Amino acid sequence: MTSLFLHNTLKREKQAFVPLDESHIRIYACGPTVYDRIHVGNARPVVMFDLLVRLLRHHFPKVTYVRNITDVDDKINARAAEEGIDIAELTRETTKAFHEDCAALGAAEPDVEPRATDHIQGMITMITSLINKGHAYEAEGHVLFQVSSMADYGQLSRRSLDELIAGARVEVAPFKRDAADFVLWKPSDDNQPGWDSPWGRGRPGWHIECSAMSAEYLGEEFDIHAGGLDLIFPHHENEIAQSRCAHGTAMMAKYWMHNGYVTVDGEKMSKSLGNFTTVADVLAKHPGEAMRYALMTAHYRAPLDFSMAGVAEAKKALDTLYRAVADASDDGTPDQEVLAALGDDLNTSNALARLHELARQANKGDAAAAAHLKASAGLMGLLQQDPTVWFQGEAQQDDAEILAAINARVAAKANKDFAEADRIRDELASKGIALEDGPNGTIWRRI
């Protein structure tokens, strides 16, 4: 049994991870609602749960990671109408952009990425089961989950029923039996996407989508369900209610993990507040790996205050690590202290600190430390580029001119023409080329 501890929101404590089946770990993470480019706050769970999956794959023989795409939602309908395009066209474009952002962040593709619109029949089947078992009812073309039918509803968020109602900002509708009841299915008009169902043409509520998709690919009970802190209620609370009541199980997922907010000047980053920065905005100025590193500088459950300056600092930190692995062997294994830090509820700040300690040892000639650094960083999705490419970029037409200028500078220094050597350095700097003199000669990088 591996030493891995995770904070379980359901139990409000850090627990040893004991899988349901050691031979097959199953994890589900809520993916994006694809109506726009994702912002940095949306990117945090992408990166952190990618790291979790990497760590699980290091310790266990098989891991199935499912992350969904919500491609039917009122926000999507509104954005498509606003832009005057078909909903399918909008979701196709935004999903492609999401995949590009994930790749830039070094996040591996999930094993399964189900789209909600491909699983409508599964949702209808689950809703029918809930009705038949007395947990849901039809009213005016809607189907609603009856919260009072579940005795222990609210265990995840641990709020009173009154608090749950207030927190959900529930719609007051005359057809509801209780204000806390939530929508499983709702009618669609001619301008909205819709599917035929026993209750008329309509579309699913948001919560039922994840319940149906997770059950199809991971089973009625699985190991880990992950998502942002803002999803605890009502989304995850309602997922638990639907899934447990439909399947008659004691749980949905054994461990519930939630990442903290990304903030701007202490306030949650969100599209509704207008204080967001898209991943594309960051990538226009910094490499994706620098953003990945920046998102790991704080513990995943703690708030992370974002700034472009923080990403620039992350780039400098990565420069240090890349220099240390320039000649590192590929046959190293992850460092035990890095594994211990990550095994302690993904303590990335301690893991990054250990990477820099390994870099200091590597820079003193410790080849084993360099190999451990390369393998440990690789486990975290870092140092994935060739160091030369990291510093100099892909080969460009002016590379030969740069090397010629460096050679001319070396000759000038040999002739003690230091004024000319300085002139060449300054000229290269004006073109965005930085030189670094070392015992093995001069290396250059683009800045």
Secondary structure, DSSP 8 states (H G I E B T S, - for coil): ----EEEETTTTEEEE---S-TT-EEEEE---B-SS--BHHHHHHHHHHHHHHHHHHHHSS-EEEEE-BB---HHHHHHHHHHT--HHHHHHHHHHHHHHHHHHTT----SB--BGGG-HHHHHHHHHHHHHTTSEEEETTEEEE-GGG-TTTTTTTT--HHHHHHHHT----TT-SSTT-EEEEEE--TTS--B--TT-SEEE-HHHHHHHHHHHHH-SSEEEEEEEGGGIIIIIHHHHHHHHHHHT-S-SEEEEEEE--EEETTEE--TTTT---BHHHHHTTS-HHHHHHHHTSS-TTS-EE--HHHHHHHHHHHHHHHHHTTT--S-----HHHHHHHHBT--HHHHHHHHHHHHHHHHTT-HHHHHHHHHHHHHTT-S-S-HHHHHH-S--TTHHHHHHHHHHHHHHHHTT-HHHHHHHHHHHHHTTEEEEEETTEEEEEE-
